Amino acid sequence: MTGNFFYFLTFLTLFAAIGVVASKNPVYSVLFMILTFFALTGHYILLNAQFLAAVNFIVYMGAIMVLFLFVIMFLNMREDTEQHKPLLSKIAAAIAGGILFVVMIAALKDVNTQMKATAVFDSQIGMVENLGKVLFRDYLLPFELASVLFLAAMAGAVMLGKREPGEQNRF
């Protein structure tokens, strides 16, 4: 049962990823990307990584993809306003894609696909409780430093966006 679900999710992921790249309409590309993230969420659940699945579902599918869709609709991109790419840039893109494919094959050729021994397998490794224990026990200082960095970035963005009294709109 799990094997069939894995193959279905893999097919759905590859189909949607190809749809992202091959779609002419940018709105359809974003919708295909949402479908890709949905299938990846299923893969995370199969890997027993519930926290990653929840973050992928809430953050990527719920927030970032809605933001992408809003920006694309806000820009009102049409086919007649898009510049046509020269042949040289298409050839360069094909060569770069081929090189990326070769690098991925070279990286994956030595992957060990043997199953781990079931006696040492920990089924609770991806649970949120265990992630929280490791995060707050072993990585407490980097976690707190990241929160201070985000707080400083948020305060800086507010200060940069704040207008002085009497200041005209710059844009």
Rosetta constraint file for C-alpha pairs under 8 A:
AtomPair CA 1 CA 5 HARMONIC 6.34 0.50
AtomPair CA 2 CA 6 HARMONIC 6.07 0.50
AtomPair CA 2 CA 46 HARMONIC 7.83 0.50
AtomPair CA 3 CA 7 HARMONIC 6.28 0.50
AtomPair CA 4 CA 8 HARMONIC 6.15 0.50
AtomPair CA 5 CA 9 HARMONIC 6.10 0.50
AtomPair CA 6 CA 10 HARMONIC 6.07 0.50
AtomPair CA 6 CA 43 HARMONIC 7.12 0.50
AtomPair CA 6 CA 46 HARMONIC 7.63 0.50
AtomPair CA 7 CA 11 HARMONIC 6.10 0.50
AtomPair CA 8 CA 12 HARMONIC 6.12 0.50
AtomPair CA 9 CA 13 HARMONIC 5.97 0.50
AtomPair CA 9 CA 39 HARMONIC 5.52 0.50
AtomPair CA 9 CA 40 HARMONIC 7.63 0.50
AtomPair CA 9 CA 42 HARMONIC 6.93 0.50
AtomPair CA 9 CA 43 HARMONIC 7.00 0.50
AtomPair CA 10 CA 14 HARMONIC 6.18 0.50
AtomPair CA 10 CA 39 HARMONIC 7.55 0.50
AtomPair CA 11 CA 15 HARMONIC 5.99 0.50
AtomPair CA 12 CA 16 HARMONIC 6.02 0.50
AtomPair CA 12 CA 35 HARMONIC 7.98 0.50
AtomPair CA 12 CA 36 HARMONIC 7.27 0.50
AtomPair CA 12 CA 39 HARMONIC 6.47 0.50
AtomPair CA 13 CA 17 HARMONIC 6.01 0.50
AtomPair CA 13 CA 35 HARMONIC 7.49 0.50
AtomPair CA 13 CA 36 HARMONIC 5.01 0.50
AtomPair CA 13 CA 37 HARMONIC 7.90 0.50
AtomPair CA 13 CA 39 HARMONIC 5.52 0.50
AtomPair CA 13 CA 40 HARMONIC 6.88 0.50
AtomPair CA 14 CA 18 HARMONIC 6.11 0.50
AtomPair CA 14 CA 36 HARMONIC 7.77 0.50
AtomPair CA 15 CA 19 HARMONIC 6.16 0.50
AtomPair CA 16 CA 20 HARMONIC 6.21 0.50
AtomPair CA 16 CA 32 HARMONIC 5.08 0.50
AtomPair CA 16 CA 33 HARMONIC 6.60 0.50
AtomPair CA 16 CA 35 HARMONIC 6.15 0.50
AtomPair CA 16 CA 36 HARMONIC 5.30 0.50
AtomPair CA 17 CA 21 HARMONIC 6.65 0.50
AtomPair CA 17 CA 32 HARMONIC 6.86 0.50
AtomPair CA 17 CA 33 HARMONIC 6.66 0.50
AtomPair CA 17 CA 36 HARMONIC 6.06 0.50
AtomPair CA 18 CA 22 HARMONIC 5.91 0.50
AtomPair CA 19 CA 23 HARMONIC 5.54 0.50
AtomPair CA 19 CA 29 HARMONIC 6.57 0.50
AtomPair CA 19 CA 32 HARMONIC 5.90 0.50
AtomPair CA 20 CA 28 HARMONIC 7.44 0.50
AtomPair CA 20 CA 29 HARMONIC 4.29 0.50
AtomPair CA 20 CA 30 HARMONIC 6.89 0.50
AtomPair CA 20 CA 32 HARMONIC 5.33 0.50
AtomPair CA 20 CA 33 HARMONIC 5.89 0.50
AtomPair CA 21 CA 29 HARMONIC 7.00 0.50
AtomPair CA 22 CA 29 HARMONIC 8.00 0.50
AtomPair CA 23 CA 28 HARMONIC 6.47 0.50
AtomPair CA 23 CA 29 HARMONIC 5.67 0.50
AtomPair CA 24 CA 28 HARMONIC 7.83 0.50
AtomPair CA 24 CA 29 HARMONIC 7.70 0.50
AtomPair CA 25 CA 29 HARMONIC 6.45 0.50
AtomPair CA 26 CA 30 HARMONIC 6.34 0.50
AtomPair CA 26 CA 72 HARMONIC 7.00 0.50
AtomPair CA 27 CA 31 HARMONIC 6.35 0.50
AtomPair CA 27 CA 69 HARMONIC 6.53 0.50
AtomPair CA 27 CA 72 HARMONIC 7.02 0.50
AtomPair CA 27 CA 73 HARMONIC 7.67 0.50
AtomPair CA 28 CA 32 HARMONIC 6.07 0.50
AtomPair CA 29 CA 33 HARMONIC 6.15 0.50
AtomPair CA 30 CA 34 HARMONIC 6.27 0.50
AtomPair CA 30 CA 65 HARMONIC 6.81 0.50
AtomPair CA 30 CA 68 HARMONIC 7.17 0.50
AtomPair CA 30 CA 69 HARMONIC 6.41 0.50
AtomPair CA 31 CA 35 HARMONIC 6.38 0.50
AtomPair CA 32 CA 36 HARMONIC 6.19 0.50
AtomPair CA 33 CA 37 HARMONIC 6.22 0.50
AtomPair CA 33 CA 65 HARMONIC 7.86 0.50
AtomPair CA 34 CA 38 HARMONIC 6.16 0.50
AtomPair CA 34 CA 61 HARMONIC 5.79 0.50
AtomPair CA 34 CA 65 HARMONIC 6.69 0.50
AtomPair CA 35 CA 39 HARMONIC 6.28 0.50
AtomPair CA 36 CA 40 HARMONIC 6.23 0.50
AtomPair CA 37 CA 41 HARMONIC 6.12 0.50
AtomPair CA 37 CA 56 HARMONIC 7.10 0.50
AtomPair CA 37 CA 57 HARMONIC 7.40 0.50
AtomPair CA 37 CA 60 HARMONIC 7.39 0.50
AtomPair CA 37 CA 61 HARMONIC 6.52 0.50
AtomPair CA 38 CA 42 HARMONIC 6.59 0.50
AtomPair CA 38 CA 57 HARMONIC 6.95 0.50
AtomPair CA 38 CA 61 HARMONIC 7.40 0.50
AtomPair CA 39 CA 43 HARMONIC 6.49 0.50
AtomPair CA 40 CA 44 HARMONIC 6.27 0.50
AtomPair CA 40 CA 53 HARMONIC 7.95 0.50
AtomPair CA 41 CA 45 HARMONIC 6.36 0.50
AtomPair CA 41 CA 52 HARMONIC 7.76 0.50
AtomPair CA 41 CA 53 HARMONIC 4.80 0.50
AtomPair CA 41 CA 54 HARMONIC 7.66 0.50
AtomPair CA 41 CA 56 HARMONIC 6.31 0.50
AtomPair CA 41 CA 57 HARMONIC 6.50 0.50
AtomPair CA 42 CA 46 HARMONIC 6.30 0.50
AtomPair CA 42 CA 53 HARMONIC 7.31 0.50
AtomPair CA 43 CA 47 HARMONIC 6.26 0.50
AtomPair CA 44 CA 48 HARMONIC 6.34 0.50
AtomPair CA 44 CA 49 HARMONIC 5.25 0.50
AtomPair CA 44 CA 50 HARMONIC 6.74 0.50
AtomPair CA 44 CA 52 HARMONIC 6.51 0.50
AtomPair CA 44 CA 53 HARMONIC 5.28 0.50
AtomPair CA 45 CA 49 HARMONIC 5.62 0.50
AtomPair CA 45 CA 50 HARMONIC 5.69 0.50
AtomPair CA 45 CA 53 HARMONIC 6.11 0.50
AtomPair CA 47 CA 126 HARMONIC 7.99 0.50
AtomPair CA 48 CA 123 HARMONIC 7.36 0.50
AtomPair CA 48 CA 124 HARMONIC 7.75 0.50
AtomPair CA 48 CA 125 HARMONIC 7.68 0.50
AtomPair CA 48 CA 126 HARMONIC 5.53 0.50
AtomPair CA 48 CA 127 HARMONIC 7.24 0.50
AtomPair CA 49 CA 53 HARMONIC 6.31 0.50
AtomPair CA 49 CA 125 HARMONIC 7.82 0.50
AtomPair CA 49 CA 126 HARMONIC 4.31 0.50
AtomPair CA 49 CA 127 HARMONIC 6.27 0.50
AtomPair CA 50 CA 54 HARMONIC 6.13 0.50
AtomPair CA 50 CA 126 HARMONIC 6.39 0.50
AtomPair CA 50 CA 127 HARMONIC 6.00 0.50
AtomPair CA 50 CA 128 HARMONIC 6.95 0.50
AtomPair CA 51 CA 55 HARMONIC 6.14 0.50
AtomPair CA 51 CA 126 HARMONIC 7.09 0.50
AtomPair CA 51 CA 127 HARMONIC 6.56 0.50
AtomPair CA 51 CA 128 HARMONIC 5.55 0.50
AtomPair CA 52 CA 56 HARMONIC 5.88 0.50
AtomPair CA 53 CA 57 HARMONIC 6.05 0.50
AtomPair CA 54 CA 58 HARMONIC 5.99 0.50
AtomPair CA 55 CA 59 HARMONIC 5.47 0.50
AtomPair CA 55 CA 60 HARMONIC 7.31 0.50
AtomPair CA 56 CA 60 HARMONIC 5.16 0.50
AtomPair CA 56 CA 61 HARMONIC 6.61 0.50
AtomPair CA 57 CA 61 HARMONIC 5.15 0.50
AtomPair CA 57 CA 62 HARMONIC 6.44 0.50
AtomPair CA 58 CA 62 HARMONIC 4.87 0.50
AtomPair CA 58 CA 63 HARMONIC 6.86 0.50
AtomPair CA 59 CA 63 HARMONIC 5.17 0.50
AtomPair CA 59 CA 64 HARMONIC 6.42 0.50
AtomPair CA 60 CA 64 HARMONIC 4.96 0.50
AtomPair CA 60 CA 65 HARMONIC 6.11 0.50
AtomPair CA 61 CA 65 HARMONIC 5.42 0.50
AtomPair CA 61 CA 66 HARMONIC 7.35 0.50
AtomPair CA 62 CA 66 HARMONIC 6.34 0.50
AtomPair CA 63 CA 67 HARMONIC 6.19 0.50
AtomPair CA 64 CA 68 HARMONIC 6.19 0.50
AtomPair CA 65 CA 69 HARMONIC 6.08 0.50
AtomPair CA 66 CA 70 HARMONIC 6.08 0.50
AtomPair CA 67 CA 71 HARMONIC 6.18 0.50
AtomPair CA 68 CA 72 HARMONIC 6.14 0.50
AtomPair CA 69 CA 73 HARMONIC 6.15 0.50
AtomPair CA 70 CA 74 HARMONIC 5.90 0.50
AtomPair CA 71 CA 75 HARMONIC 6.07 0.50
AtomPair CA 72 CA 76 HARMONIC 6.45 0.50
AtomPair CA 72 CA 77 HARMONIC 6.90 0.50
AtomPair CA 73 CA 77 HARMONIC 7.40 0.50
AtomPair CA 77 CA 81 HARMONIC 6.98 0.50
AtomPair CA 77 CA 82 HARMONIC 7.34 0.50
AtomPair CA 78 CA 82 HARMONIC 6.55 0.50
AtomPair CA 85 CA 89 HARMONIC 6.54 0.50
AtomPair CA 85 CA 90 HARMONIC 7.03 0.50
AtomPair CA 86 CA 90 HARMONIC 6.73 0.50
AtomPair CA 87 CA 91 HARMONIC 6.25 0.50
AtomPair CA 88 CA 92 HARMONIC 6.15 0.50
AtomPair CA 89 CA 93 HARMONIC 6.07 0.50
AtomPair CA 90 CA 94 HARMONIC 6.23 0.50
AtomPair CA 91 CA 95 HARMONIC 6.21 0.50
AtomPair CA 92 CA 96 HARMONIC 6.10 0.50
AtomPair CA 93 CA 97 HARMONIC 6.08 0.50
AtomPair CA 94 CA 98 HARMONIC 6.14 0.50
AtomPair CA 95 CA 99 HARMONIC 6.18 0.50
AtomPair CA 96 CA 100 HARMONIC 6.18 0.50
AtomPair CA 97 CA 101 HARMONIC 6.17 0.50
AtomPair CA 98 CA 102 HARMONIC 6.24 0.50
AtomPair CA 99 CA 103 HARMONIC 6.17 0.50
AtomPair CA 100 CA 104 HARMONIC 6.16 0.50
AtomPair CA 101 CA 105 HARMONIC 6.22 0.50
AtomPair CA 102 CA 106 HARMONIC 6.12 0.50
AtomPair CA 103 CA 107 HARMONIC 6.11 0.50
AtomPair CA 104 CA 108 HARMONIC 6.13 0.50
AtomPair CA 105 CA 109 HARMONIC 5.96 0.50
AtomPair CA 106 CA 110 HARMONIC 7.89 0.50
AtomPair CA 107 CA 111 HARMONIC 7.88 0.50
AtomPair CA 116 CA 120 HARMONIC 7.78 0.50
AtomPair CA 116 CA 121 HARMONIC 7.05 0.50
AtomPair CA 117 CA 121 HARMONIC 6.50 0.50
AtomPair CA 124 CA 130 HARMONIC 7.30 0.50
AtomPair CA 125 CA 130 HARMONIC 6.54 0.50
AtomPair CA 125 CA 131 HARMONIC 7.81 0.50
AtomPair CA 126 CA 130 HARMONIC 7.04 0.50
AtomPair CA 126 CA 131 HARMONIC 6.88 0.50
AtomPair CA 127 CA 131 HARMONIC 6.36 0.50
AtomPair CA 128 CA 132 HARMONIC 6.07 0.50
AtomPair CA 129 CA 133 HARMONIC 6.32 0.50
AtomPair CA 130 CA 134 HARMONIC 6.30 0.50
AtomPair CA 131 CA 135 HARMONIC 5.99 0.50
AtomPair CA 132 CA 136 HARMONIC 5.97 0.50
AtomPair CA 133 CA 137 HARMONIC 5.78 0.50
AtomPair CA 134 CA 138 HARMONIC 5.44 0.50
AtomPair CA 134 CA 139 HARMONIC 6.87 0.50
AtomPair CA 135 CA 139 HARMONIC 4.97 0.50
AtomPair CA 135 CA 140 HARMONIC 6.15 0.50
AtomPair CA 135 CA 143 HARMONIC 7.46 0.50
AtomPair CA 136 CA 140 HARMONIC 4.69 0.50
AtomPair CA 136 CA 143 HARMONIC 7.80 0.50
AtomPair CA 139 CA 143 HARMONIC 6.17 0.50
AtomPair CA 140 CA 144 HARMONIC 6.18 0.50
AtomPair CA 141 CA 145 HARMONIC 6.11 0.50
AtomPair CA 142 CA 146 HARMONIC 6.06 0.50
AtomPair CA 143 CA 147 HARMONIC 6.39 0.50
AtomPair CA 144 CA 148 HARMONIC 6.32 0.50
AtomPair CA 145 CA 149 HARMONIC 6.16 0.50
AtomPair CA 146 CA 150 HARMONIC 6.18 0.50
AtomPair CA 147 CA 151 HARMONIC 6.15 0.50
AtomPair CA 148 CA 152 HARMONIC 6.17 0.50
AtomPair CA 149 CA 153 HARMONIC 6.17 0.50
AtomPair CA 150 CA 154 HARMONIC 6.08 0.50
AtomPair CA 151 CA 155 HARMONIC 6.21 0.50
AtomPair CA 152 CA 156 HARMONIC 6.06 0.50
AtomPair CA 153 CA 157 HARMONIC 6.12 0.50
AtomPair CA 154 CA 158 HARMONIC 6.30 0.50
AtomPair CA 155 CA 159 HARMONIC 6.19 0.50
AtomPair CA 156 CA 160 HARMONIC 6.05 0.50
AtomPair CA 157 CA 161 HARMONIC 6.03 0.50
AtomPair CA 158 CA 162 HARMONIC 6.01 0.50
AtomPair CA 163 CA 167 HARMONIC 6.33 0.50
